[in-house]
């Protein structure tokens, strides 16, 4: 077994690569597992993030007509970029075509009203495919780093059941 497949923390073998919902790939230590209920790792917590190779798309670059590829940043953000683009590490500058289109979520207006404030609801789909109904007045103030408008959110599960929430479960615990 090569050293690439050995956990540097405990010396155990690494598991087979798995793909996350966001499209990133990883290998865990074989003595560690992710508990979805507690949202914590059990056992050895070593995780090796793998590079996701860009996937060629059936679209052409609007600047140079070369094929576009779907690529991921090291933090998991998705983008369409020109297949001719690259990075010269020695010169520390981009090479090839500079076309990039970041893939963000989409918003659709719904014929439903917000149960909290009476404004229209929208269906928001994240770049990872998760869906939620939220108030059309909700937003984010980047300067103040806080939510604005109505806080109503209803996450839609993949099996089409929904759970109403105001987002409190995502806030850190109060001391």
Secondary structure, DSSP 8 states (H G I E B T S, - for coil): --GGGB-TTT--BB---EE-TTS-EEEEBTT-EEETTTTEEES---EEEE----EEEEEE-TTT--EEEEEE-TT--EEEEETT-EEETTTTEEES---EEE---EEEEEEEE-TTT--EEEEEE-TTS-EEEEETT-EEETTTTEEES---EEEE-TTS-EEEE-SGGGS----
